[in-house]
Amino acid sequence: MDVYEAVTSRRAVRGFKDEPVSSEVLERVLSAAAWSPSGSNIQPWNTYVLIGAPLAELKCRAVERVVHGDPWDERQYEMYPPALKSPYGERRSAFGKERYSALGIAREDWEARQRAAIANWNCFGAPAALFCYIDRDLGRP
Ligand SMILES: Cc1cc2nc3c(=O)[nH]c(=O)nc-3n(C[C@H](O)[C@H](O)[C@H](O)COP(=O)(O)O)c2cc1C
């Protein structure tokens, strides 16, 4: 596939088949990702790969916490500043509108919105989840 086609045909997928992903595929994906550049070539990334029973348990625990209105752990980092300045705030609202209208969810339908949010914690049904992280003591940069 042409690299431009690969880049422009990429999209967020929020519904996955439950077909297992083979370890060969996971290894291929991760080996390819390891070719990514990094500052001073320190290759700071680490990945947890979850499949099968451990993934099922994690999804279950996370979904249960949301369903029970758990306030979650204290955030270690804010995802966004409280007031998202222009043009980012507008983009975020436009995205929310598009997404919920595509799902047929009305703005005031809190329960349906909650269900859609919960799908995140179920990894949108994906049978494999990759948690990528860097060591905390590497600092913010
Ligand atoms: C760092 C990052 C975090 C994201 N987090 C979520 C998420 O928690 N839930 C979700 O449904 N989509 C998430 N997305 C997907 C974005 O909403 C999506 O990429 C964006 O709307 C653009 O749409 P596209 O990927 O289909 O082009 C995330 C994307 C990125 C890059």
PDBQT file of the ligand as one rigid body, heavy atoms in Angstrom, charges set to zero:
ROOT
HETATM    1  C1  LIG A 201      -4.053  10.004  21.950  1.00  0.00    +0.000 C 
HETATM    2  C2  LIG A 201      -5.441   9.643  21.472  1.00  0.00    +0.000 A 
HETATM    3  C3  LIG A 201      -6.406   9.266  22.400  1.00  0.00    +0.000 A 
HETATM    4  C4  LIG A 201      -7.698   8.900  21.975  1.00  0.00    +0.000 A 
HETATM    5  N1  LIG A 201      -8.606   8.506  22.896  1.00  0.00    +0.000 NA
HETATM    6  C5  LIG A 201      -9.809   8.057  22.478  1.00  0.00    +0.000 A 
HETATM    7  C6  LIG A 201     -10.734   7.534  23.421  1.00  0.00    +0.000 A 
HETATM    8  O1  LIG A 201     -10.469   7.462  24.629  1.00  0.00    +0.000 OA
HETATM    9  N2  LIG A 201     -11.911   7.088  22.965  1.00  0.00    +0.000 N 
HETATM   10  C7  LIG A 201     -12.240   7.122  21.649  1.00  0.00    +0.000 A 
HETATM   11  O2  LIG A 201     -13.315   6.683  21.304  1.00  0.00    +0.000 OA
HETATM   12  N3  LIG A 201     -11.378   7.626  20.737  1.00  0.00    +0.000 NA
HETATM   13  C8  LIG A 201     -10.188   8.084  21.117  1.00  0.00    +0.000 A 
HETATM   14  N4  LIG A 201      -9.300   8.581  20.190  1.00  0.00    +0.000 N 
HETATM   15  C9  LIG A 201      -9.702   8.647  18.763  1.00  0.00    +0.000 C 
HETATM   16  C10 LIG A 201      -9.942  10.091  18.309  1.00  0.00    +0.000 C 
HETATM   17  O3  LIG A 201     -11.149  10.557  18.828  1.00  0.00    +0.000 OA
HETATM   18  C11 LIG A 201      -9.959  10.092  16.770  1.00  0.00    +0.000 C 
HETATM   19  O4  LIG A 201      -8.676   9.701  16.357  1.00  0.00    +0.000 OA
HETATM   20  C12 LIG A 201     -10.278  11.460  16.188  1.00  0.00    +0.000 C 
HETATM   21  O5  LIG A 201     -11.611  11.758  16.430  1.00  0.00    +0.000 OA
HETATM   22  C13 LIG A 201     -10.043  11.522  14.700  1.00  0.00    +0.000 C 
HETATM   23  O6  LIG A 201     -10.832  10.591  14.032  1.00  0.00    +0.000 OA
HETATM   24  P1  LIG A 201     -10.168   9.468  13.099  1.00  0.00    +0.000 P 
HETATM   25  O7  LIG A 201      -9.121   8.750  13.946  1.00  0.00    +0.000 OA
HETATM   26  O8  LIG A 201     -11.310   8.572  12.744  1.00  0.00    +0.000 OA
HETATM   27  O9  LIG A 201      -9.562  10.177  11.922  1.00  0.00    +0.000 OA
HETATM   28  C14 LIG A 201      -8.017   8.932  20.594  1.00  0.00    +0.000 A 
HETATM   29  C15 LIG A 201      -7.035   9.318  19.673  1.00  0.00    +0.000 A 
HETATM   30  C16 LIG A 201      -5.768   9.642  20.098  1.00  0.00    +0.000 A 
HETATM   31  C17 LIG A 201      -4.722  10.006  19.073  1.00  0.00    +0.000 C 
ENDROOT
TORSDOF 0
